């Protein structure tokens, strides 16, 4: 993201406009981090914003390149000839892989290829373009090349025309070295997952299963080995074995994907899962954070989990197994604030009992007496809000998965009031 901001600033400087790098970075970060906009889309949005702010013509910024294609001049190219971003081209290619996408802005994403190379493609949801099918060949008119992290990709947009071909486009052999071309994916360690779109196999332990509200996603969470941890997504359409937290598995033919400068793996219809007898050790990446507890979030207190997959139930139903008789559990999703950073943290049952003084049996009794599970969350807020704690655990995305928590002294009442007020405004 920093490199993208620097490139935008440099281009505006060529036009005689000096935009503070902090302003560019702030807008990029907000779009990518808060609103989950793909970096390429965020870049275009930021450029458009500053062009309007400074009353500049788009053609001046893009060096005279049109932002819409000229059907008379858009060239037919081979994939290995795509060596520059921002170019309109036509290509004939075969769809080799379609990946499931968890991002609402992306309609389809995957790999296409011809006899010279393979390349990633993205089709945006906002553009009315017919879906492509895996294994079929197409003539893609008016697509745009982009460069991302030193690799080229193409995007289909509102100007793109997709025509299915009768003939089968010949494809370069072994394009991705994995399940996408019928070959077994190589066995790697988590730390070695560094290439977007690469098929790999790993042996890993399920460190954490996260709550999930997307029907297309069966399970999501964190797996790890002795070299590190990585987020995984298991698609409902894959119809794969449910994973259990704390168990170790062999994950065959999963796809590595990069999102927001972090890698994750996805399990799809070409993947397979085998439970292992061994207990795989996960690398420790603990951090410590101290601050005032300014919020106990919704989803805390007394909850019910699916007895099959252990995910938290929503209105008595599991996203995977439907209506089930759930098992009770306690947890706390807390926000700690040190005055500079608001850090979200998750405490499992044992630590939730320890810090709140409310056992699982107490919580069940309280909820039965009040005919309301929410009474447990209310009591936890009364006991915990405004107190200072030090937590230690693994940092995963925006959360600390807490392993230990200790109360801290030295409360600044004035500062505490400001922190809680800020949290209530979020």
N, C-alpha and C positions, 0 to 999 in steps of 0.2 A: 504493500500500500504506500509506503514511503517513496518508493521509486516512481510509482504512478503520479503521486503528488508533485514530485520534483520535475517530471516530464511535462506536466501541465503548466507548472510555473515557468519553466524554460520557454515553452511555446508562447505564452503570453508576453514574456519579456521580449521575444523577437518582434512582437507587435507594439512594443513600447509601453506595455502595462505591467507594473510590478505588483503582483498580488501576494500578500504575506503567505508563506508556506503553511502557517498555522491555520489560516482560514480554509485553505484547500484541504488539508488533512482532516480538519474537524468535520467538514461536510462529507468527505469520503467515509470517514469512520462512522458517522451517524447512519448513513445509508447502508453500509455493509454490515455493521455490528448490530445496530438497533432494529433496522427494518429488513435485514437479511437480503438486500439487493445484491445480485452478482456484481463483482468488481467492475466488469466491463460496462455494465449498465450504469453503475454508479459514476464511473468516469465520464460517460456521455452526459449524465445529468449535471454533474459539477461543471463541466465545460459550458454547457448550455446556460447555466445560471450566471456564470461570470461573463459570458459573451453578452447577455442581456444587461447585466449590471454596468458594463463598460461600453454599451452601444456599439459592439463590434459585429462585423459580418462573419457568418460561419465559414464562407469560402476563404476569407482571410486567414482564419485559424487553421483550416485543413489544407492550406497550400493550394487552394483552387480546386480541390477535389469535390465533386458533387456529393451531397448526402443522399441523393436518389440516383438509381442507375440510368444510364443511357443505353437503351436496347440496341442501338446501332453500334456501340463501341464495347459493350461488356464481352470480354474474351472467353472462349472455351479454353480451359487449362487442365493439365494433369495435376494430381495432388502434390507431387514433388516439386511443382513450379510455384506453389504458394509459399512465398518467402518474405512477405511484407504485409503488415496489418493495414486495415482500412481500405482494402481493394475490393471492388465488385467483380465477381467472376461467375462463370457457368462451369459446372462439372458433371461428368457422368460417373456414378459411383454406386457401389453395392452396400447395403446396410448390413454390417457384420455383427453388431451388438446393439441392443437397446438396454439402457440402464433404467431402473426405477429412480424416480426423482422425488425427494421430499420437499422440494421448493415449489411453492404454488406458481411462481413466475415462469417456471420451466415446464413446457408441455411434453417435450421428448428430448432425450439426451443419449448419446452413445457414440459408436465408432462407425465410420464409413471408409471404404477403400476402393482403390482401382489397381491397375497393374504396376503402379509406380510407388505407392505409399498408402498409409492409413492416416486418418485424422479424426479428431473429436468434432462432433457437431452438436449444436444447441438449437432447439426450436422453442420460441417464446409462446407462452399461453395467450398473450394478448393479441397475437396475430392469427388470423383465420387461414390456416394452411392445413391441408389434409395430412393425417398421420401417415408415417411410413411404416413398413413392416420389415422385420428382421429376415434377411435372406433374399430380399428383392432388390432389383436394380432400378435406379431412377436418373432422370436428367434434372438437375437442380439449376434453375435459371435465377440469376440475380441474388446470389448469396454474398455475404461479406466476410472477409478474412480478418482475424484478430490474433494478436500475440498475447500470450498469458504465461508468465513465469518461464519465458524463453522457449515456449512451444506454441505452435500455430494451431488454431481451431477455426471453424466456420460457423456462422450463425444464419439461420433462416428468419426472415422478417416479413413485414407486410407486402414488400415488393417481390418476394420470392414466388416462383412458380415451380411446382413439383409435378413431373410427368413420369409415370411408370414406363419402363422400357420393356419391350418384348424379349430382347436379347439379354443374356446374363453377363454382366461386366466381370471381366477377369480380374482377380485380386492377387496382390503380392502374397506369396506363401508365408505362413506363420506370422501374421501381422502383429499379434499381441502376446504370443507365447503363453497361451492359457486356454481356459475352457471355451472361449469364444471361437476358437478354431479347431476344437476337438482334441487338443493336446492337454495333458495334465499340467496344472500350474505348479511352478517351483515352490518348494518349501522354504520359508524365510522366517526370520525373527521379526518381532514388531518394529524394532528400531530400523530395520531395512526397508520398511514400507515408505518409499519416498518418491514414487512415480505415479502420477494421475493416470487412471485407466488401466493399470497393470493388474493382471490376474495373478493371484498368489494363493498359497496354502499356508496355514499357521497352526501351531499347537498353542493353546492359550487357556487361561482360567477366567471364568466369568467373575469379575470383581464387583460389578454393580449392575442391577437391572433398574431402569428408570421408568417412571410413569409415562404413559403415552396415550395421546388422544386422537391419533391419526388412524383411521380404519385401514389404510393401505399398509401400515407398519404393524407387524406382528409383535416384535420385541425390539427394544433399543437399550443400550447401556454401554458398559465398559468391559473390555477383556484385556488381559495382559500376560506377559511372560517375564523372564528374568531380565529382559532388555528394556521393557517399558510397557506402557498401556496405550490403548487406542479405542476410540468409539466404534461401535458396530451398529448396523441397522439390518434387521431381518424382515424382509417383505412378506406380507400376508400371502401374496400370490405364489411365493416360493414353496409353501406347504411343507415346511421343514420342522424337524424335532424342536420342541420347546426347550429352552435352556434353563438351567437352575443355578441360581447364584451360589458361588463357591465350588462348583464342579468344573472339571477340566475337559476340553474337547479338542478334536482334530477338525479344523474348518478347511474343507477342500474347496478349491476354486471359488474364492471370494474376490471382489473387485475393489481395488484401492481407489479412493476419490479424494480430491483436495477441495476443501471448502473453508473460506476465511483463513487461509494460510495454515490450516491444520488438515491432517490426513485422517480418514475414516475408512472402514471397510463395510461393504454391503453384501448381504447374502441373498442370492436370487435363485431362479429356477435351475441354473447350472451348478449351484453349490450343493454340498452335502455336509452333514455333521455326524461325527462319531464320538460318543462319550468315551473318555479314557479312564483307566484305573488309577493312573498316576496323579499326584497332586502337584500341579505346576506352580512353582514359586514366582510371585509377581514382584518386580522391582519396586523398591520403596522410593517414593517421591514426596515425602512428607514436608509440609510447611506449617508454620505457626502464625496465628493471627490473634490479636487482642483488641477488644473494643466493647462498646456498650451494645446490649441487645435491644434494638430499636423496633423490631417487628418479629412476630411469630406468624408466619404466612398461612393462608388458607391451604388445607391439605395436611395440616399438623394435627396433633392430638390423637384421638382414638379413630383408627381407620380399619377397614376390612380389606383383606387381600384374597386374590384368587388362589384356591388350594392347589391348582395345577401349575400356573406360571408365576405366582407370587406378585403379580402387578396389583397396584391399588385399584379397588373397584370404584366405578362411577355410577351413582344411583343404583347400587346393587348389581351392576353388570360388569363383566370383564370384556375388554375389546376383542379378545381372542375366543373366549369360551362362553360368552353370553351370560345369562342369569345363573348365578352359582350361589351356594351357601358359603360365604366368605369366612375366613378366619381373622380374628381380631389381632391388631398390632398397634403399637405406639410409635410415633416418630415426631420430630420437630424440624420444621424448615424455618430456620432462624436467619435474621439479618443482623450482623454485627457491624458497627460503625466506629472507626477510630478517629473520625474527624476529617479524614481525607478520602477514605474508601469505604463504601458500603459493600460488605462481603456476605454473600449468601452461603449458608452452611446447612448440612443435613445431618441430623443425629438419629441413629437407629434406637430401637427399643431400650436397650440396656442404659445408654447414655441419657435418653429422654427420661427414664425413671430416676436416674441418679440426680440429674440437675433440677428436675421439677418436684421430686419427692412424691410423685404419683405413679403407683405401680399399675400394671396392666389390669390386675383384678380390681383395684380401686377405680380405675377409669371405667371399666365395664359396669360396676355398681353405680357410679355417678350417673352414667348415661341412662341406665335402667330406671333409676329414681326420677330423673328429670324428663324421661322419654325423649331425650335429645342428645346425640353424640357431641353436639357443638359445645356443651357445657364443659367438656374436658379442655377444649381449646381456650375457652374463656378463662378457666382456672390457671392454665399454663401462662397466659398473658399476664394475669395478676401477679403470679409468682416471679416471672422472669424479666418482664420489660423494665428497663432502666438499670438493670444490674450489669456489671462488667465481668467479662469472661475471657479466658485465653483458650483457644482451640488449636488442636494439632491434627492434621490429617492430609489426605491426598487431594491435590487441586485438579479438578476435572471440569473443563469449560469454565462456567461462572461459579461453580460450587466448590466448597471444601467438604469432602466426605469425612466427617469427624471421627477420629479414633480415640481422642481424649479431650476432656473439657474441665477447666479449673476456674473457680470464681476468683476475681481480682478486686482489690480495694482501690482507694483513691478516687472516689466519685466526684466529678465536677458537676454539681447540680445545674448550673447555668448552661454549661456546654451540653449536658445530657438533654435538657429541654429542647435545645436547638436541634439536636440530632433526631429526636423522636418526632418533632414537628416536620422536619424535612422528610422523614420516612413516610409520614401520613400523607404527604403531598404526591408521592410517587404513584 
